Amino acid sequence: MKAVYYEQKGPARQVLQAGERPLTEPQAGEVRVRIHVSAVNPSDTKGRGGYRGMLAMPFPMVIPHQDGAGVIDAVGPGVDQARIGQRVWVYEATLGRPFGTCAEYTTVPEHKAVPLPDAVDFEVGACMGIPAMTAHRCVLADGPVKGKTVLVQGGAGAVGFYAVQIAKLEGARVIATVSRDEQAAQARLAGADHVINYKTEDVARRVKEITGTDSGLDRVIEVAFGVNLTTDVALLNGIMHVLIDEDLYAHEYVDECTLGFRELAEAVAAYPPEKVAEITGIPAETIRWVARELSATHPVMLVYTLGITEHTHGVDNVLSCANLQMLLGGVGFEGGGVNPLRGQNNVQGACDMGALPDVFSGYQKVDNPEIIANLLHRLN
């Protein structure tokens, strides 16, 4: 079969090769798909490019691209023969496997070949993997949105476009932000009820006008939280500053369930909204409004994606998100907590919570006697 592949990581022009590769046969529980459209995602280019120095090859040869669409032409043992000839969209083709969709054929576990209706073209199907699944998770992770008001930041982007559609299909009133007129048209096409140009309008004021001062927003979908790399922590600190300064934080929860409040208060005291506005470009009154809205709702779920973690301020961002939720008293409740999303698999969140073999939760080293003693003391 014809395929594009690489045998070492690096820039695309240097490592990608096009040629013939052996046709793979589906194993037990697998299907083989003749690919009509292959979709490329940031995770594909980062994986091939050796992002953050990860240059080791997971396999001697890799055919890239996780998502795609096509027709099943063969099935392995245990798979219904009736699936042969079925139109499908494919996701996570390269998760733990070397055979992606950038080829004439790929093999995947049968559950990763999802039926594609005849009326839906293969281009649309190929985009149903990472972008649409991420949007679905962001919109519905905290439960149904029917009758709720959802704000989608960047409503014309790859994920935002799907988030608008999903929220609308689920019965929500949808507000989308954009930066250009053509993006506004795209967001309206997706179904947005209201569109705000964040470069020419005050988003907080417009949201208040749309929702009314008492109702506010039920959910905010933010898919590019880390665009301003140096401003994330400042913004989070500014929100926490308001919560403490206006006595809006969860006193009882903080007293009974947390440590280090005094140190946190001292740290965020240096971030009044006016100073944060200078750093981030976000108006001081908007920061105050966000803090007040958060304090008035319990619980609040804080959901973030790769923008929080994948840069030099990633650790500080994660810690600040956790501090904010603890200040709100939102950890440990259904519908609350901090929910890091990493594609379809919560790798970062699992690591944060101690899934790595050499650390406890919070990245506390397992071979540190003081940490062990402290944890044993708390458990007992």
C-alpha positions in Angstrom: 0.0 0.0 0.0 1.1 3.6 -0.5 1.9 5.5 2.7 3.7 8.5 4.2 5.9 7.4 7.1 9.0 8.4 9.1 11.8 6.4 10.8 13.2 9.2 12.9 11.7 12.4 14.3 12.4 15.8 13.1 11.1 18.5 10.6 8.6 17.2 8.1 10.8 18.0 5.0 13.7 16.0 6.5 12.0 12.9 7.9 8.7 12.2 6.0 9.0 9.6 3.3 6.4 8.5 0.8 6.5 4.9 -0.6 5.2 1.4 -0.5 4.6 -0.3 2.9 3.3 -3.8 3.6 -0.5 -4.1 3.8 -1.5 -4.8 7.4 -4.0 -7.5 8.2 -6.6 -6.9 11.0 -6.0 -9.0 14.1 -8.6 -10.2 16.6 -11.1 -7.4 17.4 -9.7 -5.1 14.7 -10.9 -3.8 11.3 -9.0 -2.5 8.3 -10.1 0.7 6.8 -9.4 1.9 3.3 -8.7 5.6 4.0 -10.5 8.2 1.8 -9.5 11.3 3.9 -6.7 11.6 6.5 -6.8 14.4 9.1 -3.7 16.0 10.7 -3.8 17.4 14.3 -1.3 19.3 16.4 -0.5 16.0 18.3 0.5 14.4 15.0 2.9 17.2 14.1 4.3 17.5 17.6 4.8 13.7 17.8 6.6 13.6 14.5 8.7 16.7 15.2 10.1 15.6 18.5 8.2 18.2 20.6 10.0 19.2 23.8 13.0 17.0 23.0 11.0 13.7 22.8 13.0 12.3 19.9 12.9 8.6 20.8 10.8 6.6 18.3 8.0 4.6 19.8 8.3 2.1 16.9 11.0 1.7 14.3 8.6 3.2 11.7 5.5 5.3 12.2 2.7 6.2 9.7 1.3 9.4 11.2 -2.2 10.9 11.8 -4.7 9.8 14.4 -7.9 10.7 12.6 -9.4 9.8 9.3 -12.4 8.4 7.4 -13.0 5.7 4.9 -14.6 2.3 4.3 -13.9 -1.0 6.2 -12.6 -3.6 3.7 -11.6 -6.4 6.1 -12.2 -7.5 9.7 -10.3 -9.7 12.1 -11.5 -12.6 14.2 -14.4 -11.8 16.5 -15.7 -8.9 14.4 -19.0 -9.1 12.6 -18.4 -9.7 8.8 -21.3 -7.4 8.2 -19.1 -4.4 8.9 -17.2 -5.0 5.7 -18.2 -2.1 3.3 -19.3 0.1 6.2 -18.4 3.8 6.0 -16.6 4.9 9.2 -14.6 7.7 10.8 -11.5 6.7 12.7 -9.9 8.2 15.8 -6.7 7.5 17.8 -5.3 5.3 15.1 -1.7 5.9 16.3 -2.4 5.6 20.1 0.1 2.9 21.1 0.3 1.8 17.4 2.5 2.6 14.5 -0.2 2.6 11.7 -1.9 5.9 11.3 -4.3 7.1 8.6 -1.7 8.8 6.3 -1.8 5.7 4.1 -4.2 3.9 1.8 -5.2 1.6 4.7 -5.0 1.4 8.4 -6.1 -1.1 11.1 -7.7 -0.1 14.4 -9.7 -1.7 17.2 -13.2 -2.0 15.9 -14.6 0.5 18.4 -12.4 3.2 16.9 -14.0 2.8 13.5 -17.3 4.6 14.1 -20.2 4.3 11.5 -20.5 7.3 9.3 -23.9 8.1 7.8 -24.2 8.0 4.0 -25.2 11.7 3.9 -22.0 12.8 5.7 -18.9 13.1 3.5 -15.5 11.7 4.4 -14.0 15.2 5.0 -16.5 15.8 7.8 -15.9 12.3 9.2 -12.2 12.8 9.3 -12.7 15.8 11.6 -14.8 14.0 14.1 -11.8 12.7 16.1 -9.7 15.0 18.2 -11.6 18.3 17.4 -15.2 17.1 17.8 -14.5 14.7 20.7 -12.6 17.4 22.6 -15.5 19.8 22.0 -18.0 17.2 23.2 -16.1 16.6 26.4 -15.7 20.3 27.1 -19.4 21.1 26.6 -20.8 18.0 28.4 -18.2 17.1 31.0 -20.3 18.7 33.8 -23.6 17.3 32.6 -26.5 18.4 30.3 -26.7 22.0 29.0 -30.3 22.1 28.0 -31.8 25.4 29.0 -28.4 26.7 30.1 -26.3 29.5 28.8 -22.9 28.5 27.4 -20.0 30.8 26.4 -17.7 29.4 23.7 -14.4 31.4 23.5 -13.1 31.3 19.9 -16.4 30.0 18.4 -15.0 29.8 14.9 -11.9 27.7 15.7 -11.6 24.0 15.1 -12.8 22.9 18.5 -14.9 26.0 19.2 -16.9 25.5 16.0 -17.9 22.0 17.1 -18.5 23.2 20.7 -21.0 25.8 19.4 -22.8 23.1 17.4 -22.9 20.5 20.2 -24.1 23.0 22.8 -26.8 24.2 20.5 -27.9 20.7 19.6 -28.1 19.9 23.3 -30.5 22.8 23.9 -28.3 25.5 25.2 -28.3 29.2 24.5 -24.9 29.8 23.0 -22.7 32.9 23.1 -19.5 32.8 21.0 -16.5 35.1 20.9 -14.6 35.9 17.7 -12.0 38.4 16.5 -13.1 39.0 12.9 -16.3 39.4 10.8 -15.7 36.3 8.8 -15.3 34.3 12.1 -18.6 35.8 13.3 -20.3 34.4 10.2 -18.7 31.0 10.8 -19.9 31.0 14.5 -23.4 31.9 13.4 -23.3 29.1 10.8 -22.5 26.7 13.6 -25.6 27.9 15.5 -24.4 30.6 17.9 -27.3 32.7 19.2 -25.1 35.7 20.0 -21.6 36.5 18.7 -19.2 39.0 20.4 -16.1 40.4 18.8 -13.7 40.5 21.7 -11.4 42.9 19.9 -14.0 45.6 19.5 -16.5 44.8 22.4 -16.3 44.4 26.1 -17.1 40.7 26.5 -18.1 40.9 30.1 -20.5 43.9 29.5 -22.0 42.2 26.4 -22.5 38.9 28.3 -24.3 40.8 31.1 -26.5 42.5 28.5 -27.4 39.2 26.9 -27.9 37.1 30.1 -29.1 39.7 32.5 -27.3 40.6 35.7 -28.8 37.8 37.8 -28.5 34.8 35.6 -25.0 35.0 34.1 -23.3 32.0 32.5 -23.7 28.4 33.3 -20.6 27.1 31.4 -17.6 28.6 29.7 -15.7 26.6 27.0 -12.1 27.9 26.8 -10.0 26.0 24.3 -6.9 28.3 24.1 -6.4 29.3 27.7 -2.6 29.4 27.3 -2.4 31.7 24.3 -0.9 34.5 26.4 1.8 32.4 27.9 3.0 34.9 30.5 -0.4 36.1 31.7 -2.2 33.0 32.8 -0.9 33.0 36.4 -1.4 36.7 36.7 -5.0 36.4 35.7 -5.6 33.5 38.1 -3.8 35.4 40.9 -6.0 38.5 40.1 -9.2 36.4 40.5 -8.0 35.0 43.8 -7.0 38.5 45.0 -10.6 39.6 44.5 -12.0 36.6 46.3 -9.8 37.3 49.3 -10.0 41.1 49.3 -13.8 41.1 49.0 -14.2 38.2 51.5 -15.8 35.9 48.9 -13.8 32.8 49.4 -15.1 29.6 51.2 -13.9 30.2 54.7 -15.0 27.0 56.3 -13.7 24.8 53.5 -10.3 26.7 53.5 -9.9 26.3 57.2 -10.8 22.6 57.4 -9.5 21.2 54.1 -6.5 23.2 53.0 -3.0 24.3 54.1 -1.0 27.4 53.3 -3.8 30.0 53.0 -1.7 32.7 54.6 1.1 32.2 52.1 -1.4 32.2 49.2 -3.0 35.4 50.4 0.4 37.1 50.7 1.3 36.0 47.1 -1.9 37.1 45.4 -1.9 40.4 47.4 0.6 41.7 44.8 -2.0 41.1 42.0 -4.8 43.7 42.3 -7.1 43.8 39.3 -5.6 47.0 38.0 -2.2 45.5 37.9 -3.4 42.3 36.3 -5.2 44.5 33.7 -1.9 46.0 32.7 -0.3 42.5 32.3 -3.2 40.8 30.6 -5.2 43.5 28.8 -8.3 42.2 30.5 -10.2 45.1 32.2 -10.1 45.2 36.0 -13.9 45.2 36.3 -14.0 42.1 34.1 -11.6 40.3 36.5 -13.8 41.4 39.5 -16.9 40.2 37.7 -15.4 36.8 37.0 -14.4 36.4 40.7 -17.9 37.4 41.9 -19.6 35.1 39.4 -17.4 32.2 40.5 -18.0 32.8 44.2 -21.8 33.0 43.7 -21.9 29.5 42.1 -21.2 26.2 43.9 -19.8 24.0 42.8 -17.9 25.2 39.8 -16.0 22.8 37.6 -12.6 24.1 36.3 -11.7 22.4 33.0 -8.6 23.1 31.0 -6.7 21.6 28.1 -3.1 21.7 26.8 -2.8 25.4 26.8 -2.4 25.5 30.6 0.4 22.9 30.7 2.5 22.8 27.6 4.7 25.8 28.1 7.3 27.2 30.6 4.6 28.3 33.0 2.7 25.0 33.0 3.4 23.9 36.5 2.6 27.3 38.0 -0.7 27.3 35.9 -1.7 23.9 37.3 -1.0 24.9 40.8 -2.9 28.2 40.4 -5.9 26.4 39.0 -5.9 24.0 42.0 -5.5 27.0 44.4 -8.4 28.8 42.9 -10.7 25.8 43.2 -9.7 25.2 46.8 -10.3 28.9 47.5 -13.8 28.5 46.1 -14.3 25.3 48.1 -14.9 23.4 44.9 -12.8 20.3 45.2 -14.4 17.1 46.3 -17.9 17.8 45.1 -19.9 16.3 42.2 -19.8 18.9 39.4 -16.7 20.6 40.8 -13.0 19.9 40.9 -10.2 20.5 38.4 -10.5 18.5 35.3 -7.5 18.6 33.0 -8.2 17.3 29.5 -5.5 16.0 27.2 -7.0 14.9 23.9 -9.2 12.0 24.7 -6.9 10.7 27.5 -6.4 12.6 30.7 -2.6 12.0 30.8 -1.7 15.3 32.5 -4.5 15.0 35.1 -3.6 11.4 35.9 0.0 12.5 36.5 -1.1 15.4 38.6 -3.0 13.0 40.8 -0.1 10.6 41.3 -0.4 8.0 38.5 3.3 8.3 37.7 5.3 5.5 39.4 7.8 7.8 41.1 5.5 10.4 42.6 2.5 10.7 44.9 -0.2 13.2 44.0 1.1 16.7 43.6 4.4 15.4 42.2 5.7 14.5 45.7 8.6 12.1 45.3 8.0 8.6 46.7 11.5 8.2 48.0 11.4 11.3 50.2 11.2 10.2 53.8 9.6 13.5 54.9 6.9 13.3 52.3 6.2 9.7 53.3 6.0 10.5 57.0 3.7 13.5 56.3 1.3 11.4 54.1 1.2 8.5 56.7 0.4 11.1 59.4 -2.5 12.5 57.4 -3.8 9.1 56.5 -3.8 8.0 60.1 
